[in-house]
Amino acid sequence: MKTLTALVSEFPSERTDPPDEWIKADKFRGNVKARLAQAVGVTQFGVNHVTLAPGNWSSLRHWHESEDEFVYVLDGELTLVDENGAHVLAAGSCAGFPAGAANAHHLQNRSDAPATFLVVGTRKVGRETVHYPDESLPPQNLTRDAMGRRVAVSGQ
Amino acid sequence: MKTLTALVSEFPSERTDPPDEWIKADKFRGNVKARLAQAVGVTQFGVNHVTLAPGNWSSLRHWHESEDEFVYVLDGELTLVDENGAHVLAAGSCAGFPAGAANAHHLQNRSDAPATFLVVGTRKVGRETVHYPDESLPPQNLTRDAMGRRVAVSGQ
């Protein structure tokens, strides 16, 4: 088979600006993501290379019932916010979020410079439930679309 | 639950020197590995932070039947060697090895400085078979021990 490699600096910049009506949309405008694992043919887990603009967040604070998540800070400084408070993560730091542990988490860029991390997440087949305790949202039941992306279970 | 974080620079240096009788043991002496995902409670995939001394290899050239593998170069320059030849990977490069693709691969440090990468691999429950086409080894049938590490199926 073909050799599957990619160089992050050659990825087209993929802005992940949400629609204006999304919850706290202003926290996500200007973030940039490269889907590395997908680019090199890996499907059992995802690896995204994400840059957060100053003031931005990685996601709404959340936890997963079924899929493990792991982050590794490449450049800059990020702040992990979880049920235990705020934890500064310098470059070279990692954090883990085991599936099923009700420790809702996200990363915030509280610095004045962009900050970049890798996030790894299992890509299980089938359903997943994600909890967002800070929002007026019930637990979100997700499935995977034909491209393998997580989407809401229809009829929810 | 507790917040699970780790800083790579504070990991105790874990030399992974093989026993002298291992195949090509001299290619692995002096490598250093930190098991990051394990350190922060993640079990569905492994994430190791590995530094190869000049001249060293990441592993024997191999491919997996069941588990995806992904590498991301953090520092220095590595050379991916697979069925298609040698491919230089600068920092910021990644490569993917989908399960079941018979493209045996490994990383070599052909530079004169240490080089560091992250390697992510699925940690499936149950058996796995790994192929080493350059060696006089049959396909290796592996299972997981109580610590979740891959070990030979006994009686092999």
Chai-1 contact restraints between the chains, C-beta under 6 A:
chainA,res_idxA,chainB,res_idxB,connection_type,confidence,min_distance_angstrom,max_distance_angstrom,comment,restraint_id
A,M1,B,A101,contact,1.0,0.0,6.0,A-B,restraint_1
A,M1,B,N103,contact,1.0,0.0,6.0,A-B,restraint_2
A,T3,B,D82,contact,1.0,0.0,6.0,A-B,restraint_3
A,T3,B,N84,contact,1.0,0.0,6.0,A-B,restraint_4
A,T3,B,H87,contact,1.0,0.0,6.0,A-B,restraint_5
A,L4,B,G96,contact,1.0,0.0,6.0,A-B,restraint_6
A,T5,B,A95,contact,1.0,0.0,6.0,A-B,restraint_7
A,A6,B,C94,contact,1.0,0.0,6.0,A-B,restraint_8
A,L7,B,G92,contact,1.0,0.0,6.0,A-B,restraint_9
A,L7,B,S93,contact,1.0,0.0,6.0,A-B,restraint_10
A,V8,B,G92,contact,1.0,0.0,6.0,A-B,restraint_11
A,S9,B,G92,contact,1.0,0.0,6.0,A-B,restraint_12
A,L36,B,C94,contact,1.0,0.0,6.0,A-B,restraint_13
A,A37,B,F70,contact,1.0,0.0,6.0,A-B,restraint_14
A,V40,B,C94,contact,1.0,0.0,6.0,A-B,restraint_15
A,V40,B,A95,contact,1.0,0.0,6.0,A-B,restraint_16
A,V40,B,G96,contact,1.0,0.0,6.0,A-B,restraint_17
A,G41,B,G96,contact,1.0,0.0,6.0,A-B,restraint_18
A,G41,B,P98,contact,1.0,0.0,6.0,A-B,restraint_19
A,V42,B,D68,contact,1.0,0.0,6.0,A-B,restraint_20
A,V42,B,F70,contact,1.0,0.0,6.0,A-B,restraint_21
A,V42,B,G96,contact,1.0,0.0,6.0,A-B,restraint_22
A,V42,B,P98,contact,1.0,0.0,6.0,A-B,restraint_23
A,Q44,B,D68,contact,1.0,0.0,6.0,A-B,restraint_24
A,Q44,B,T122,contact,1.0,0.0,6.0,A-B,restraint_25
A,F45,B,F45,contact,1.0,0.0,6.0,A-B,restraint_26
A,V47,B,F70,contact,1.0,0.0,6.0,A-B,restraint_27
A,D68,B,V42,contact,1.0,0.0,6.0,A-B,restraint_28
A,D68,B,Q44,contact,1.0,0.0,6.0,A-B,restraint_29
A,F70,B,A37,contact,1.0,0.0,6.0,A-B,restraint_30
A,F70,B,V42,contact,1.0,0.0,6.0,A-B,restraint_31
A,F70,B,V47,contact,1.0,0.0,6.0,A-B,restraint_32
A,D82,B,T3,contact,1.0,0.0,6.0,A-B,restraint_33
A,N84,B,T3,contact,1.0,0.0,6.0,A-B,restraint_34
A,H87,B,T3,contact,1.0,0.0,6.0,A-B,restraint_35
A,G92,B,L7,contact,1.0,0.0,6.0,A-B,restraint_36
A,G92,B,V8,contact,1.0,0.0,6.0,A-B,restraint_37
A,G92,B,S9,contact,1.0,0.0,6.0,A-B,restraint_38
A,S93,B,L7,contact,1.0,0.0,6.0,A-B,restraint_39
A,C94,B,A6,contact,1.0,0.0,6.0,A-B,restraint_40
A,C94,B,L36,contact,1.0,0.0,6.0,A-B,restraint_41
A,C94,B,V40,contact,1.0,0.0,6.0,A-B,restraint_42
A,A95,B,T5,contact,1.0,0.0,6.0,A-B,restraint_43
A,A95,B,V40,contact,1.0,0.0,6.0,A-B,restraint_44
A,G96,B,L4,contact,1.0,0.0,6.0,A-B,restraint_45
A,G96,B,V40,contact,1.0,0.0,6.0,A-B,restraint_46
A,G96,B,G41,contact,1.0,0.0,6.0,A-B,restraint_47
A,G96,B,V42,contact,1.0,0.0,6.0,A-B,restraint_48
A,P98,B,G41,contact,1.0,0.0,6.0,A-B,restraint_49
A,P98,B,V42,contact,1.0,0.0,6.0,A-B,restraint_50
A,A101,B,M1,contact,1.0,0.0,6.0,A-B,restraint_51
A,N103,B,M1,contact,1.0,0.0,6.0,A-B,restraint_52
A,V120,B,V120,contact,1.0,0.0,6.0,A-B,restraint_53
A,T122,B,Q44,contact,1.0,0.0,6.0,A-B,restraint_54
